[in-house]
Amino acid sequence: MTVPSHAAPSPSVPTDSTEGRYPRHEPVSFSGQAGEFFGIWFVNNMLTWMTLGIYSAWAKVRTLQYFYGNTEVAGGAFQFTATPWQILKSRLIAFGLLVVFVIAENYPADWALYVYVGFIAIYLALAPVLTVLVMSFQLRHSTWRGISFRFNKDYRGAYRVYLPPLVMLLLLAGSIALPFYEQEAKSLMAGTPVAQAAETEAMTAPQAGEVADSSSDQGPVKHKPGKLAGKKGMTELDELDLNGYLFIPAGIMLALFLLILPYFDFINQRFLARNVRFGVALVNYSGQASDYYRIYWKWILATALLASLWAGAIGAPVTLGALVWTALIVLSLLYIPLSKAYLKSRRYNLLFGKCDIDHGHFRLHSNVPFLKLAWVLITNSIMVSITFGLMTAWAKVRTARVILESMALEANASLDQFVAAQEEKQSALAEEVADIFDVDVAF
């Protein structure tokens, strides 16, 4: 059942501030400890390894329950109520699909190609639906003060939001792969089976020890090793003989994708936020596409600058100097956590800082600091690397704390009366929606 999008605000929530209590600022607190979570994380990894991945469903539930249970706002902690069996079912389905994919590798090229194309077609057809189902599962099993979150199952809106970027990503991947699979593409367009084309080109390729045929009036004929002949004909990188013009479509598609990427992210976050329900209370999102373009253009320019430095260094003489190369490598290693911290902090602030609940009675605030998050991510990467992963639990707790404790809830009405109203409405709604939640999708 879909909650009406024009639901009225909760009638039992007082909005006057004559008592001087509203608006009230309720910061989010996180009480998780690295040493405490390390025990959960270590046991999760050991049992997942010993059970060949089966225990991963239980590991996910235990992890989410720990982080939810240690996150509190306005005196109430969050809870994650899903069971491992619900998650295990979906992972077994995913494992079965992976087995089919691996088996296809041992079939003739034509059959494998049909399987790959089939997987891509099914993914494009079902990805928006799966996104909605995953969000519905996650939120339905997330509660605060006994009230469950929900996700409105807007499948039509999901296709409008997710299908265009998926198609563009597929076209981008295809255009990048085209120069490396030129012969395969030609054989497919000509209707020639891939295996037959490979056999034909392998027969025309010169064998080891053969010399070029110079009997032609047009001069020596230089035979090129076939790309479909397998690894035997690929002794050197130069033998790929790539057609440079075939990289032009990839460059155009990449530029077009980067141009539209901020808008794709905007409609994605807006779709997710506007379909969230707390009980039956609506969430409104007021972010604008221009906000995302301001974020992404800075990131794109910084990335382009780093790529230009690498291009200049590679094209420079060998006498460039070890110091310059060392500085460039260090800059690149630092850029990864810096760009991750920049995008994550700005996107979190846009997503949570532009949301209000129940027609403005409650507002979310987010001010994740970029430099502080960057420092946490950089030191996390260093410590996880030098301890061979043993500090992963410590890193996750630190990251969660700096993000969660930068958020707050602004209450412009009584939280207690609001929660009581949602509890009453949720109880009346439970019997109506119970029958549509028999199938769980969680990864």
Protein Blocks (a to p, Z undefined) as FASTA:
>chain_A
ZZdfkbccdfklcfbfklopaccddddddfbdfklmmmmmmmmmmmmmmnnommmmmmmm
mmmmmmmmmpceehiacddfbdfklmmmmmmmmmmmmmmmmmmmmpcfklmmmmmmmmmm
mmmmmmmmmmmmmmmmmmmmpceehiacdddddfklmmmmmmmmmmmmmmmmmmmmmmmm
mmmmmmmmnopafklmmmmmmmmpccehiacdfkbfnbpadddddfklojklmmbfklno
pafklmmmmmmmmmmmmmmmmmmmmmmmmmmmmmpcehjaccddfbdfklmmmmmmmmmm
mmmmmmmmmmmmmmpcfknojklmmmmmmmmmmmmmmmmmmmmmmmmmmmmmmcceehhl
accdddddfklmmmmmmmmmmmmmmnnoplmmmmmmmmmmmmmmmgccddfbdfklmmmm
mmmmmmmmmmmmmmmmmbccdZZ
